Amino acid sequence: MLKFIKTNFELLFWIAALIALAFSDPAQPHFVLCPFRRMGITWCPGCGIGHAISYLFRGNISASFHAHWFGIPVLGVLLWRVYTLALNQYRTYYHPPFQ
């Protein structure tokens, strides 16, 4: 089990992050890890992407775009990354190269 987690850490991390965003309520305030906001700087290029993705999981595209216009492309990139990591693991286990 530990070997599975070590070899698939990135895949498991992105899946867990997307599940957490899918079940979080974007309208509620949450704990912020942003270093800019912690320093008192109100503008950050990344703040709002989590809210935007969470709104997308609820089908609210206009609220997602309002939260952060980059949320839609970021969700696409993350889904593509999960797909390619899962495909690589599938090929490794079920179709190993000839030795």
Number of C-alpha atoms within 10 A of each C-alpha: 5 7 8 9 12 10 11 14 12 14 17 17 13 15 15 12 12 20 13 13 19 18 11 16 14 20 9 7 7 9 5 9 9 12 10 14 13 10 8 8 10 9 9 11 9 12 17 19 20 23 24 27 29 27 26 20 18 14 11 13 17 12 18 25 19 14 20 18 16 17 24 17 11 15 19 12 12 15 15 12 15 19 13 13 16 15 11 12 16 12 12 11 9 8 10 10 8 4 3
